[in-house]
Amino acid sequence: MKRRILAVVMMMAVTVSLIAGCGGKEKDAGDGKIKLTFLDKHPEDEYKGYFEQAVADFEEAHPDVDIEYENISDQAIKEKLSVLAAGGDLPDIFFAWGGECLNRFSRAGRTLDLTPYMEEDPKWRDSFLPSFLSSSVYEDKNYAVPYRSSVLYMLYNKKVFADNNLEVPETWDEFINVCDTLKGKDITPIAFGNSDKWYTMWYVGQFNASYVDAGTRTDDYNPSSGEFTDSGYVKSVQTFLDLNDKGYLGTNVNSKDYYQVREEFAAGMYGMILDATSQFSFYTDAMGDDGYGYFKIPIPTDAAGDEASTIVTGGSENYAVSADCKHPDEAVEFLKFMTSKEQALKQTKETGLPNALIGGITAENSDPVIAAAYETAEDYTAIAEWLDQCVDGNVANTYMASLQEGLDGKSAQDIVKDVQKAAKDAADSSK
């Protein structure tokens, strides 16, 4: 009898639970609030305050939502996302670069398809700059939204150039002449630090776009068809290694990191540095509007890529939602908040990080250098996604590790052979 009563009680409990679950989106246990986890990559002092405040503002406007926010560095987030994805435990909302960095999650079914939300809200979808929104498209579906856009330029220290009577170079030969002049005066021409390995990819990705035509790059950057046998890949790596071999990048570059050398560039220890518009606010804060300038990356003289003079490395940084998120509607509402016109204007004004909205970068919310840089970028007809984003992860890791060895003497041919092997492994594993 007791067993029968217990069974009835248990059945009633299950029934009540099911009814409650059917009545609407289930609240998380505890304080009754919906819990969302958010992994981002803005630990630097000049950025983190804005993002922390944005989270707080969203929570204030949505008192039933509690966001658990974690903010870590570039390299740390790459490693953490890979581990979390492998374990099927991605955060509800997470930062992702475009291209293959995002596609690998989408291909594995780890990210939420945002296309239905965009179809329901075309005003939101159409607010983004199309070239940057496209970096989150996989098989004609949107799996993330861009909140930040970036284009690569060569920056120069105006005082160093003025003190040495240097003109801004427009051609590759003029660029090399500037490097030779600075080196001859015991000034390291280009700030470069590669202890984290990724910095080489900015150079090689840009040179790939100069030496290899777009169709070939598209095939090779696809994990299922990559071969990297075009001779342009070797030329690209060799062009980069030549900068190091001639002493233009300084010494012991593998023991320095990007953050160290950009501080030293701002202090006048170098003539130039390769960097992205998303980072210009650092230089403006450190050097002032008149302390630095920028110029288009010169095209190597022997470059043969079909877009060599009109393509630049760049792309978007995005926010995605895990496919396993228990509260996707609230997560998407947070994305809409972070990419709203009001918030985007504030982001650029307060942090200097260029947003990805149409009309989102103005004279009122950005400094003169950033505004001018985006105007200059209008001359480019295509954007080459960051190389470590648009290739298979193992190919990217091989590229970076082998390039780091190249800075210590490994040949361009051997570096590309390593990449070819990694690409073949990726293609074989995708069959």
C-alpha positions, 0 to 999 in steps of 0.5 A: 500500500505504501509503495502504491501511494509513493508511486502515485505521489511520484507520478503527480510530481512528474506531471506537475513538472511537465506542466510547468515546463510546458507553460513557458521558458524554464527559469534557472534554479536559485534566485529565479533569474535566467542565467546566461554565461558570456565569454569575451576577450577584452581584458585590457584596461582601456576596453574592459570597463565598457564591456562590463558596464554594457553587461550591467546596463543590459541586466538593469533593463532585463531584471529577470536575466543574470549574465555571468561574464568572463573576459580573457586574452586573445590567446587564452580564448582560442585555447579555452573555446577549443577545449569547451567545444570539444567537451560540448560545453560552450558558453551561452554567448561567446566571442568568435573571430570570423571565417574558419574560427567560427565555421568549425563551430557551425559545421559541428552544430555548436552554434545557434542559427541566427537566420530566423531571428534576422528574418523576423527582424530585418532592420537588425540584419540590415544594420550591419556592414555587409562585408563584415556580416558575411564573415559569419555566414556558413552554408548561407546561414548566419551563425553570429553577428559582428560587433567590431570591424577591423582593417590592417594598416602599417602605422608610423611614428611621426616624430621618428619619420620627421627626425629622419626626414622620411616620407610616407612610402607608397610603393614596396621599394620606397618602403624598403628604402625607409627600412634601410634608412632607419636601420642605418641610423640604429633604429629598428624599422618595424616593431615586431614581437611573436612570442604568442605566434599569431602576429606572423599571420597578419603579415603572411595573410596579407602577402598571400592575398598579394601573391595568390589569386582569390579563387585559389585561396578560397579552395586552399582555405577550405579544410576539405580542399586545401592543398597550398601548392601554389608557388605564391605561398612560398613567395609570401612566406619568403617576403615576410622572412626577408624582413626578418633576415634583413634586420628590419624586425629587430632581434630576438623577436620570438621572445617579445610579445605584441603588447610589449612592442606596441608600447615601445613603438608608442615610446619612439623606439621603432619607426613602424608597426603593423596593426589593425584599426581596432587597436588605433585607440591605444595609439591615440591614447598613448601618442595623441592624434598627431603622434602617429599616422598610417599608410596602406601596406605596400604591395611587393613588386613581384606580387601577382594576385588578381586583387593585389592592389585592392585587397587588405587583410581585415574582418569582423569580431563576432558574438555567437550563441551556443546551440545548446543555450537553454534561453536562446531568445534572451541570448539573442536579445543580448546580441541585439542590445550589444549591436544596437546603433546606440550601443555601437556608437557608444562602443566606438566613442568610449573604447575606440573599437570600430563597430560594424554598423552602417554609419556607425563610425562618425566624426562624433564617436571616433578620433580623426585617425580612425575616421580617416582610416575607414575613409581610406579603406573605401578604396579597397574592394575586398577584405581578406579574412585574418589567416588564422581565422579562415583556415582549419585550426590545425593548419593555422597552428602549423602555419604559426609554429612553423613561421616561428621556426622560420624566424630562427632560420627555417626556410620558406619552402620547408614552412609551406611543406609543413602547411601542405601536410597539415592541409592534407591531413585536414582534407583527409579527415573531412572526407 
